[in-house]
Each structure stands twice: as structure tokens, then as C-alpha cells.
Amino acid sequence: MQTAQSLAQICGLPRLEARMLLEHVLQKSREWLLAHDTDPITPEQAASFLTLAAQRRQGTPMAYLVGVREFMGHQFEVSPDVLIPRPETELLVELVLNSCLGLSHPRVLDLGTGSGAVAISVALARPDAMVVASDQSAAALTVAQRNAQAQRARVQFWQGNWYEALPSEGQFDVIVSNPPYIAVSDVHLTQGDLRFEPRQALTEDADGLSALRIISAGAAAHLVPGGFLWLEHGFEQGAEVAAMLETAGFQQVQTFPDLAGLPRATGGTLRNL
Ligand SMILES: C[S@@+](CC[C@H](N)C(=O)[O-])C[C@H]1O[C@@H](n2cnc3c(N)ncnc32)[C@H](O)[C@@H]1O
């Protein structure tokens, strides 16, 4: 007879990870598991747990195994079709929400929405906002749409290459993006969780700046004068991104640090011409 306790002992995972997988397989809370960890579990449940434990030992990110990740206090479905939302990206949401202060019915565009984490968090915090989100990946958009539906967030989704996805030259108050910004030569692409995430979410197979260049250069055509652009980037890319924004017609360009104190997001407001 197998129990949650006996499986946790033999699976070769740290206790916390074994517990998270058991909660997922048994569909029970942490409290239930603590009180029932010596109850017998079915052979099917044991087999599912051991399969997931083997995948975890091989490096599959926990979020893909349990299918969810928390972001801005909301639970987002994630699958290998989308980047796992990172805590540092919450900074982007805060910058967008600050930029929307004082605006009623702000119009916000999230380019490269992935799981929808940024767009949906903005829409939930500002139910009066008109939020539009795009991605090149149809599979990612399917996940994002399910997340929006599950959380009753009002977001319009479009598929395509950056601004080309938009049906017309909409005028937005804020554009935000966390685009792929890892250089193709960066060894991190072959390490850790990144090995399992969609390649097109991580790198554009170039120098790490090409998506940031396209988004910066195209922003003016899609923003109202005085509108904001906020971009997440690598911690060594702040100065280059700030220079791109100034060239693209932005002023009051500023870079903000993430929770680890690393330069992570740069933005500014579009000059009035
Ligand atoms: C770093 S992920 C960000 C996902 C999500 N916004 C987040 O912060 O968790 C970048 C996203 O950009 C999308 N993407 C990559 N190239 C694109 C392109 N040319 N046009 C539109 N989206 C693109 C990827 O599919 C991916 O979902």
C-alpha cells in the first residue's frame, strides 16, 4: 500500500516539491495532505505522481507540471506554450498602472502577451481600461484567452508579428512589452527552466535587442502624444533601451530596478510633436 508519505520519501525530490506534486495529483490542499499523509492512495494516483516526479528530476519546471503560476496575486494557467510569468515582470504591471492614474478608460496594449499575465493583471486592476494584447504564437494566445475567461478579465487578443497584429493603427495611452531579449549566444538558453520554455519567448535568435528595437521604433505610430511605453529588458540592456526610446521620440526616459535591484524596465512618454 502506498501513501503520500511513502511516495514523498522515495521520489528523490526535495520535500516541498514532492508536496506540491502530491497536492496537484490528489487535488487536495496542503492542510488536507498534512492530516492525511498516511492514508492509502490509489495505484493510478501513485503512478501519476511518480511520472511527474521523474519529469521534475529531469528539470521540467514545477509550473509546467502543476499547470499554474501565481502573478500579481492571480493564478495563471501555464503550459509549455507560454513563458512562465516571472516575479520581476510585476514591475511592468505597476508601471503601467501608475501611467494610467488620472486617466479614465485608459487604452493599453501588451505586445507579446504569452500567458496574458501582464494584460490580464492590468485589466483586473483597471476594469474601466480597454486592454488589447497580441502574440505571434497562436498556441500562447489560446492559453491567454483561457486565462482571461477564467478570471473574467476584459482583454482583446490579436495574433501576429508585433504591431502588424493590430487591426488598425489604434491610439493607445500605454504600450507595454516583455519581449524576447536573450542574445542567441547566451549560455543561459541551455540551462535550467529556460531549456523547457518556448524558444520564441526567450530569444529572437539575434543580439537580444532586435525585438526591443522594433517595439520602440513602432511605438510612436500607436500612442497618443504624451502616451507611455514600458519595456522589460535584460539587466545589462538598460542604457541601450533608454537610447532607443530617446531616438524613437520619448522623453523623461527612466530605468527601474526589479526586486533583486537589477535594472529591468525602461520607459518614457512620447514627446508632443
Ligand atoms: C518573454 S515572453 C513574455 C510573455 C508575457 N508577456 C510575460 O511577461 O510573462 C515574450 C512573448 O513574445 C512573443 N513573441 C515573440 N516574437 C514575437 C513577434 N515577432 N511578434 C509578437 N509576439 C512575439 C512570444 O511568443 C512570447 O509569448
The ligand as a Gaussian input file, in Angstrom:
#p B3LYP/6-31G(d) Opt

LIG

0 1
 C        9.261000      36.946000     -22.773000
 S        7.706000      36.329000     -23.374000
 C        6.614000      37.365000     -22.411000
 C        5.292000      36.707000     -22.080000
 C        4.456000      37.514000     -21.084000
 N        4.191000      38.863000     -21.571000
 C        5.136000      37.584000     -19.734000
 O        5.692000      38.648000     -19.402000
 O        5.100000      36.585000     -18.996000
 C        7.672000      37.071000     -25.000000
 C        6.428000      36.795000     -25.808000
 O        6.590000      37.454000     -27.068000
 C        6.074000      36.617000     -28.081000
 N        6.717000      36.956000     -29.360000
 C        7.953000      36.601000     -29.808000
 N        8.177000      37.124000     -31.014000
 C        7.075000      37.823000     -31.363000
 C        6.714000      38.606000     -32.502000
 N        7.538000      38.748000     -33.546000
 N        5.501000      39.215000     -32.505000
 C        4.655000      39.069000     -31.444000
 N        4.935000      38.345000     -30.340000
 C        6.139000      37.734000     -30.299000
 C        6.378000      35.211000     -27.619000
 O        5.526000      34.259000     -28.255000
 C        6.170000      35.333000     -26.107000
 O        4.846000      34.992000     -25.747000

